[in-house]
């Protein structure tokens, strides 16, 4: 089961990397115009994926719990970034970006 959790976690990591890359490549107004899917929709999916990882990890050991917590934390930062994009809050986006970027992905 640990291999499946690692694969799902890798997907959360790819989404987080996409959020970070896009947030430095585009202005907040341009990000707000990206709507296929929106950043909020992507963040919601990352959150759901983090929930699946948590459910699977609950039957595992310490490393799996740590992965589940990291996935959830990354999803929360992405949700915060998405909210800042919608509200065109440059300062908040910068804070959320730095928090996500500072994460140590296992």
N, C-alpha and C positions, 0 to 999 in steps of 0.2 A: 504494500500500500504506500510505502514511503516514496516509491518511484512515481506513482500517480500524483501524489501531493507535490512533489518537486516539479513535475510538468505543469501543473496548474499554477504553482507559484511563479514559474518562469513566465507564464502568460501575464500575470500581474506585473512582473518586473518589466516586460516589454511595453505594456500600457503606460506604466510610470515613466519609462524612458521616452515614450512618444509625447507624453504631457510635457516633460521637461524640454525636449527638443523644440516642440512647437511653441512653447511659451517664450523662448528666447529668439525664435526665428520670425515671429509675427508680432505686430502691435496688438494691444488688447482689443481694439476695434475690429481688426482682421480676425482675431480668434473668435470674437463674438459672432462673426459672419459665417464661420465654419459650422454647417448645420446638417451634414450628412455622414455621420451622426453628430449631434452637438457634444460638447465636452461634458455636459451634465449627463447625457445618455451614456457616454463612455464611462464616466465615473460611477454611475449607478450599476453598470455591468461589472466593473471592477469590484464594487462593494458586494454584489451577489456572489462573484467568484471567491472573494475572501470568506464569505459565509460558508460556501461549499468546502473550502480548504479547512476551515475551523471544524466543520462537522466531521470531515474525514480524519483530521488530526486528533480529535477527541479520543479516538481509540488507539492512538499511538503513544510514542514516548516524548521525551523532553525536546528533541530537535524539531519534531513535527509541531509541537505547541509553539515553539519560537517562530517557526515559519508562518504559522497561522496568525500570530500576533503581528508580525511584520507585514503580512498581506493586508490585514485590517488597518494598520497604521498608514500604509501607502494609500489605500482606498480613501481613508479619511482626508489625507492631504490632497488627493485628486478631487474629492468632493469640494474641499475648500477652494481649490484653484478654479473649479468650474463655477462656483458661486461668484467668485471675484470677477471672472470673465463676464458673466451675465450682468453683473452690477458695474462693470467697467471700473473696478477698483484696482488701480495699478499697484498701490502700496500693499494691499492685502495679497495680491497675486505674487508680488515679489517675496513676501514673507512665507507664503505657502510653498512657493517654488524652492526657496532655500531649505525649508523643512524637509521637503521630499528629497531634494538633492543630497541632504546630509544623512539620509538613511543609509544604514549599512545592510545592503541586501546580502543575505546568506548565500 
